[in-house]
Amino acid sequence: MILIRREGFVSAVGEGILWYASQQEHEPEAAELLAKRFAAAVDLTIEKISRRPESGVIWKHRPGYRFVLVKKPFDRWLVFYRRPTPVTVELVDLIRGERDLPHRVG
């Protein structure tokens, strides 16, 4: 499976890592560990998508798009992707689920 990471997806992952790393209620070492755990959970989710791209939930707001929850405990985050060809998965965005999704993805 060929994985393509759109710029928006890469930026969103970086922003998520920085957000977890900057959490002031944690000690700096704990916040850094949390950020690393988030990055690892996103990586595991991408592996799942690449193994079983049809397992994602079809997103009714944009034909051809699917989403998967990031591995727990980061399952408030959603990875949006599409399959432009049978052997390609394009990672489109990573978004916290409480956002106004129909206006954000794409």
Secondary structure by P-SEA (a helix, b strand, c coil): cbbbbcaaaaaaaaaaaaaaaacccccaaaaaaaaaaaaaaaaaaaaaaaacccccccccccccbbbbccccccccbbbbbbbccccbbbbccccccccccccccc
